[in-house]
Amino acid sequence: MPARRYATLDVFTQTALAGNPLAVVLDAEGLDEAAMQAIAGEFNLSETVFVLPPAESRHRARLRIFTPTQELAFAGHPTVGTAVLLALGDRRAEVADAVAFGLEEQVGVVPCVVEVGEGRGRARFRLPRLPESWGEEPDATALAGALGLSPSEIGFARHRPSRYSAGTPFHLVPVRNLDALGRARASAASLTEALGPGAKVFLYTGETGDPAHDFRARMFAPAAGIAEDPATGGAVAAFAGALIQFEPLGGGTHDLRIAQGIEMGRPSEILLQLTIEDGALRAAEIGGSAVLVSEGVLHL
C-alpha cells in the first residue's frame, strides 16, 4: 500500500486556525478520479488538491482540485496554498526563499510568485483567464427570497447582481450593508430554485467596518458540499468582472482588499490587483498568505 504525503494549510490568513483550510495530497500519481473524489470527501474541506507531475517540465506541478462533491477547473485558495507548500519544500531543500513557477490547472497554466519563511508564506498569481460574463443579470427578487433578504437589500451604489466566471462560474450578489450580509442564509434547495442546480453565490458589500478593506464578502455553495466558504479566491477572480462593470475605475493599477469569513469566525483577507488600460481589464492577480498546519501520510 503506497504512502502518500499530505499537508493541511490555512489560506488567506497569517494566523493558524483562521482563513480557509486546505488539504494538499502530494505523490498523487496512480490515484484515479474516483479515488481523488473519495479522499476529498474524507477530508471534507472546501477543497482538496492533488499534486501530479507537470505535463511540461518547465512547470512546477499539475494540480487537480476537488470539493467534497466535484472537481473544479480552477480555485484561488488551493492555488495560493499549494504554491506556498511547494515553495516551503524548495526552501527546505535550500533552493530559495522566493520562487516563481507555473502550476498547471484545468483552466490553464497559472503563473505564481511565492515568498516563504518558517512554516508560512505569501503567494500571488496572475489569472490565466480574465473574468467573462456568462449569463443575464439574476432576478433581484428571486435572489432576495433565496437568501432570506428583502429585495430592497439587493444592490448598492451602481452595483447590481451579475454573473461572471474566471474559470469557475459565480453568481455575484451585492447587498446593501453589513447587516444584510450577516443575516443572509442559503440552502441548496433555495439556491437551486432561484438560480438553478449547483449555484455558487458570492455576496459582497462596500460597507466593511474596517478601513483596511475595500469590500466584505460571503460565499455559499451548498450544492457543492460547501455550506459557506471562509475565503474564495475563484469568486474574487470573477468579482473582478463586476468591479469593471460597476466601479468607476480609471486606467492604471488598482489594489483592493476583500475580507471574508468574518461571520464564520475564520477571518480571511484576499488581495486583488487589477490592471486597466483604455477602460478594459488587461490583467488581474490574486494574492494572500498561507500557514502550514499539519503534515502526514495517507496509506492509500
N, C-alpha and C positions, 0 to 999 in steps of 0.2 A: 504494500500500500504506500503510494508516494507521499512524502511530506511536503506540503506547500506552505511557504511563509505567508503570513498576513500581518497587517498593521491596521490600527484604527487611529484616526486623527480627528481633531475638532477644527473645522474650517471656517474662515471668515471671522476669526477671533484671534486674539493674542493670549487668551486665557483658557486653560483646560476646563472642560465641563461647561463651556459656553459654545456659541456658534453652532455649526451644523455637523453632526457626527458623520464620519465616512469610514467604510471598510475598504481596504485595498488588498486583493489577493495577488501575491507575486507568484512566479513559477506556474502560471495558469495553463501552460501547454498541456494538451491532452484532455482538457475539460470541454465537453460539448455544450451546446446552448442550454439544453435541459438541465445539466448539472450546474451551470452558472446561475440559472434562474433559481434552482433549488437552494443554492448556497446564499444567494441574495435574500431569499425568503427566510433562511435560517438567521442571518444577521439582522434582518428586519429593520434596517436603517433606510433612510430615504433613497440612498444609492450605495451600491457596492461596485467597485471597479476590479476588473480582471486585466492583469498586465501580461502582454504577449510580445514576442519578438516583432520588431517592425517589418513591414513589407519592404521598405527601403532602408539600407544600412545607415544612411546619413541621419535617420531619425532615431530618437531615443527609445521609443516603445510604441506598441499598438495597444489601444485601450478598448475594452468593451464595458459598457456601463449599464447596470440593471437596477431598477427599483424592485421592491418585493414582488411585483406582478408583471413587469415588462421591461424590454430593452429600450434604451434611449440612444438616439444618434449623437447627442451632444448634451452636456450639462456642465455648468460652471464650477460648482463646488467640488465635484470629482476631478476636474481638470486642475484646479488650484491645489487640492490636497495631494493628488498623485504626483504633480510636478515637485512639490516640496519634499515628499517622501523619497522620490528618486534622487533629488539633489542632496538630501541628507545621506543617502547611500554613497554618492560620489564624494561627499566630504569625509565620510569615514574611510574611504579608500584614498584619501588625501589627493583627490583630483582637483577640487576647487571649492571655495565657499560661495561663489557666484557663477552660475552657468546659464547657457541658453541652448535650447533644443526644441525639436518638433515632436509633438505627440500625435500619432495617427488615430483619429476617431472617425466614426462613420460619416460625420459631416464634412470631413476633410482633415488636412494637417493643421494642427493648432500650434503656432509658434509661442514658446514660453520663455520668460526670463525669470530666474529664481535666485534669491539670496537666502542663505541659511546660516544658522548658528547652532547652539546646542539644543537639539530636540525640537526646533521650531524654524519657521522661515516665512518668507513672503514671496508670492509669485504673481506675475501678471501675464496675460496672454492676449494676443490680438484675435478678434473674431475672424474665423475663416469664412464666414458668411454673414454679410450685413443683414439687419432685420428687414423683412418684407411683410407687407400686409397680406393676410391670407383669407380675408372674408369681410363681409359687410359689418358695420357697427352693430354690436349686440343691442338688443332692446333693453333700455334702462329699467322699465317697469318689471320685466321678467327677471332681470338681474337682481333688482331690489328684493323681490319676493324670494328668490333662491338664497339670498344672503341674510334674510331677516331684517332688512332695512327698508326705509321708505324711499320712494322714487326721488324725492327731493334731496336725498343724501347721496345720490349718484352724480358724480361730476363736481368739478370746482374750476374756477377761473376759465381758461379756454379748454380744459381737459374734458373729454367725453370718452365713453367706453370704446375700445378698439381691439383689433386682433392682429398680432404680429408674431413672427417666428424668425429666429436666427439659427434654426436647426431643430428646435422643439417649439411647437405652437402653443401660445398662451392667449387667454382672454385677459385683457388689461382693463382693470376697473378702477377709475379714480373715485374716491369717496371724499365727502365734504370736509371732514376733520378727524382728529384723533378719537373722539368719542364714537363716531360711526365705525372707524376702523376697529376699535376694540370690541364693539358689540356684534360685529359681523360673524355669522355662523354659516357653515355649509355642510351638506351631506351629499353623498354620491347620488341619491335619488333626486334631491332638489336641483343639483347642477345638471344632471342628465336631462331632466325635464325642461330646464331653461335653455341649455346650451348644447345638448347632445351628449353621446357617450364619451367617456374618457376626458372630460373637460378639466383643464388646468387653469386656475383663476388666480391672477396676481392683482391684489388690491393695493392701492397706494394713495397717499395724501401728501400735500405740500406742508401740512402742519406737523411739525416733528417733535416739538417740545425740547429740542436741543439744537442750538445754533451751529453745532459741528456737522449736522446732517442736513441735506437738501430735501430728502423725501424719507418717509417711513412706509413700510410695506408689510403685507402678509401674503402667504401663498397657500392655496388649498388645492389638493388633487386627490380626493378620497377614492375615486375610481381606480387610481394607480397605486393604492395602498398607502397614500400619504395624506393623513387627515389634515395635517398642517406641516409646513416645512420651515425650519428656522432661518434658512438663507438659501436663495435660489439664484445662482449666477446665470443660468439659462434664461430665467424670466427677466433679469436685469438687462441681458443682452437684447431680448425682444423689446423691453421697455425703451431702449434707445430709439426705436422706431416711433413710439408715441411722443417722446421728447422732441424729435424733429418735427412731428406733425403739429404739436400743440404749444411748444415753448418758443418764444421769440429769441432764439439763439442766433447770434451773429457768427461770422466767419472766425476761424481760429480753433484753438484747443480749449475744451471745457472739461473741468474735473468736478465730478459730482460724487457725493457720499450718500449711500442708501442704507438706512437702518432697518433691520428685520429681526424677527424672533423675540421681540421685547415681551409680547403678550404670552409667550411660551416659557419665559424665564431662561431663554437661550439667546442673549443679545449678540447680534452679528452686525458686521459692517462690510459692505461691498463697495468697492471703488469702481467707478465707471468713467472712462475718459473718451470724449467724442472729438473727432477732428472734422470740422465743417469747412467746405470750400464751395463758393458760388451757391450757397443755400442748400447744399446737399451733403449728406453724411458720407465722408470718404474713408474713415477708419474708426474703429472702436476697440477699446481694450477694457478687460475686466481684471481687477486685482484684489488681493486680500492676503491675510495671514493664515497660517495653519500651525497647529501644535500636535506633536506626536503624543498619543495617549497610551497605546499598548502595542506589543508585538507578540506574535505567537506562531503556532504551526497548526495547519489543518491536516489531518490524516485521511485524505480522500484521493 
